[in-house]
Amino acid sequence: MDAIGRAALSLDGLSVGDAFGEQFFVAPDEVARRVQERALPAAPWAYTDDTEMALSIVAMLRERGTVDQDRLAVLFAERMSSSRDYGKGTHAILSGVKDGLDWRRINRTGLGGKGSVGNGAAMRVAPLGAFFADRPIAIVCEQARLSAEVTHVHVEGIAGAIAVAAAAALAWRERANAGPLGHAWIAAVRDAIPRGYTRDAVSGALNVPAEAAISEAAEALGNGSHVSAPDTVPLCIWILAHAAGGFEQALWRTVSALGDRDTTCAIVGGVLALKLGGQGIPRNWLAAREALPQ
C-alpha cells in the first residue's frame, strides 16, 4: 500500500471512530446501557472537527507530499464549518486565516502567546503518521510537529500530535503480527515524544495492567475530560496496546471511558485501522458514518 493509501485507511478508521464517539454524548447511565447491549446508534453518524481537519491534512499530503504549514492553514480555514464543534481557540485562529491574517501572528497573540495545550492537534494526525510510516520515525515526528503548530504551538499540544503520529506509524509496522501491540509498542511511542507532561503520562500507561477495567485506566490516565493532550492521549495508547478483540471491541471500550469520546475514539480508530487493515473496520460502521467528501 502506498503512502496516500495508508493515509486514506487511517482516515477511514479515524472518521468512523469520531462519528461513533460523537453519538455517545448522552447521560453516563445511557452510555453504559448502550455499551452493555452493544446498541449501535441510528445512522447516519455525523462526524466532527476531528475528521474535518484530518480531511485537510490528507488533502495537503496528496497535493504536496509534505506538511506545508501555510497551505494547511488555508485548507483548515476553507473547510471549517460551524456545525462541526470546533474548539474556541482553533475557531479563532482559522477565522483569522479566513480574514487574511497570518496564523503565526494569531498564535503569538492568543492564549498569552503560549499556544493551546489541547488535544486538537492529536485528534487529526493519525493519517499523517500513516503517510510517513515507511520513513524514519524522526521524520514522522517532525512532520507531526509542523502540522500541529498551525493551531497548537504549546509544547504539550505539539507533543500530543507527535505521540499519535508515532503511534500510527509504529502500528502500521506491526500489522503482520497477530497479537496486540503490547508494552514494547507503548515504550516505542513514549520514546518518540519530547520530554514533558505528555511523555510522562504516556509512560504511565506502562504501569496500568492490560486486564484493568476501563474505569481504572481512565482514572489513572485521564479520558480527555480536560480536552488536553496529556489528559487524552495516554488512555488511547493504553487501549490500542491491549486491543486484542478487534476494532469494534476497542471502540466500545473507548467510548465507555466517557470524557472527550469523539476524540478518543477518533485517535483509537485512526491508529487501529493501520494495525488491522481495511477489513478490520466493520462494513456496517463505515456505512453508518456520514459520507466523506470526494
N, C-alpha and C positions, 0 to 999 in steps of 0.2 A: 504494500500500500504506500502511495506517495504521500508527501507532506500535507497537501491540501485534503487528501482523502482521510488522513488521520485527524486533521482539524475538524472535518465535517462529522466524523464518527463521534468525536468528543462533544461537538456541538449538539448532536442528537441526544447524547446522554445528559448533558447539562440542561438542555431545554425541557426535556421530559421531566427531569428531577425538579427543576424550577417550577414548572407548571403544576406538577403533582403537589409539591410542598405548599404552593400558594393556596390550594383548595382547603388547607387544614388550619386556617386562621379562624378557628371556632373555639368554643369552650373546651378546656382540657379534658373534661369527662367525655365530651363528644369525640374528641380525638382518640381517647383510649378505647371507646366503643368501636370506632371505625377500624382502628388498628387490630383489635382483638378479632373482629369479624372479617378483616381484610375486605372491607366495603369500599370499593373504588368510588370516587366522586363521579357525578354525572358529567359527561362530556358536553362541550369541549372544555379543556383545561387551558385557561388563558395564562400566558407567560408574563414575566415581569421585566424590570430593567436589567436583571441578571442576563437574560437571554438577549434582550435588545442590544446591550453593549457587547456581548460576545459575538453577535452577528457583525458588528462593525469591525471587531478585531479580525475575524475570519475574512471579511471583505478586503481589509487592508493587506493581510498576508497574501491573499490571492492576487492582489494588484501589485504589491511591491516586494513581497518575499522577505520582508524585514519590517521592524517597527519604525515607521516614520511618525514621530510624535505630532507634528503639525497636521499631517493628513489624518491621523487617528482622531485628533481633537475635532476636526471638521466632520468626520464621519459620525462620531458620537453625537455632535450637536445636530446634524441633519436628521439623524434617526430618532432623536429624543422625542418621546411622546408623554404628555402629562398623565396619560392613563396607565403608565407603567410603574408608578410609585417610586420615582427617583428620590434619593436622599436629598436633603436641603442643600448640602454643600456641593454635591455634584450638579444638581439642577442649576445652582447659581453660576458655577463655572461654565457650564455648557450654554446657558442663556447668554452669558457674556461673550462666548465664542460666536454665537449666532449674531450678536450685535457688532461683531468685528473686532472685539478685544483679544489680546494675546493671552492664551491660557496661563502662560508663565507669570504674567503680571497679576492675574486674578489670584493665582495660587500664593503669590508673595504677600498679598494684602488680606486674604481670607484666613480665618482661624489663627490670627496673630502671626501669620507668616510661617507657622509650623506645619500646616497641612493636616489632612484628615488621617486619623488612626483607624478609620472604619474598614469594614470588610468588602467594600465595593470593588477594589482592585483585584481581590482574591476570587470573588464570585464569578468573574467573567473570563478568567485567564486560562482555564484548562485547555481550550483548543490551541492556545499559543504553545503551551508545553508539548502538546501533541505534534504540532507543526515542526518543532525543532527537536523532536525526540531522538533523531538519529545524529544529532550534533553533540559536542561535549557539554556537560552539564553547566559549565561556566557560561556558555553562550545562552542556554536556556534561561539562566538566572539574569543575565544582562538584558535580554530581550523582555523578560518579565518586568524588570525594573523600569525600563523605558515605557512600557505600556502603562504601568501604574502611575508614573509621575504626572501624566496628563491631568489626573484628578486627585491623586493621593501622593503628596510629596513628603508626608511624615514617614520616618524610617520604619515604623511598625506597619503602616499601611502598605508600604513597599514590600516589607518582609512577608506579609500575608500573600501577596501576589507571587513572590519568589517561591514560597512554600508550595503553593498549589501547582504552579507551573512545573516545578521539580517533581512533585508527586505524580503529575500526569506523564511526564517523560519517563520516569522510572517505572511507572505501572506498565507502560507500553513495552518496556524492555523485559518485563516479567510475564508477558502474555502467554508464553509457551509453557509456563509452569502451572501445573494443575492445582496446587494448593493455594491458600490465601497468601497475600503479600507478606504479612508477618512482621516480626520485630526488626529484622535486618533492614527491611524496607523503610520502616519508621526512622531508624537511625540514619539511613542514607538521605532521607528527606531532611531530617534535622540538620545534618551536616552541610546541606546546601544553603541553609537560611543564615543571614547575617546575625551576629550576636545581638541579643536583646530579648525583650519580653516574649515575642512570638516564638523565637527559637527555644527559649526556656520552657514555654508552655507546651510546645510540640514534644520536647524531651520528656515532659511529664506523662505523655501518652505511653511511654515505655513502661511506666510503673503501674498502669491500670491493667489488670488481668483481662485476658481475652474473654473469659466467661463472666465478667462483671455485667450486672444489669445496666441497661442504658441510662437509667436514672442515676446510678452511682457514677458512671462515666461522665455524664453531663455535670454532676455536682463537682467532680474533680477537675474537669477540663473546660467547662463552660458550654453553652449551647447557642451562642450568638445573641443572647438577650441584650447585651450591651452594644451590639452591632459593631464590635471592634474586631480587628484581625486576631489579637491574642485570645479573644473570647470565642472565636468561631472556628478557626482552622484546626486546632488540636483535636477536637471531637471528631471532625470529619476524617482526619488522618487515622485516628484510632478505629473508627468504623470501617474504613477502607482496608486497614491492615488485617482485620479479622472477618472480612466479608466472605464467608465460605459458602453461603447459601444462594448466591446469585444476586442479580440486580433488584428483583422485587423485595427480597428479604432485607437487603441493605437499605433500600429506600423506606420501607415500612419502619425499620429500626431507627432510621434518621429522623423521620417525622415525629416519632413517638417521644423524642427528646424535647419537643416543643421549641421555644426560642425562635430564632430567625429562620424558620423552617423552609422557606423558599430558597434561601441562600445556602443553608447546609445541604439541602437536597440537590441543589444545582452543583455544588462542589463535588459531592459524592458521585452524582450521576456522570458528570463530565470526566472524572478520573476513572471510575469503574468501567465505563464503556471501553476504555483503552485496554484494560486487562481482559475483559470478557469478549470483546469483538461485537460487531453489529448484531449478531444473532443473540447476544445476551440481553438486549433491550427488548422487552415484551412487545410484540406487534400491536396488541390492543392498547398499550400505553402510548405508543407512538401515534396511533390513530386518534387517540383521545386528546393528545396535545394540540393546541391551536396550531394551524399550519404555519410553517415558517415562510417568509417571503422568498421568492425565487431570485 
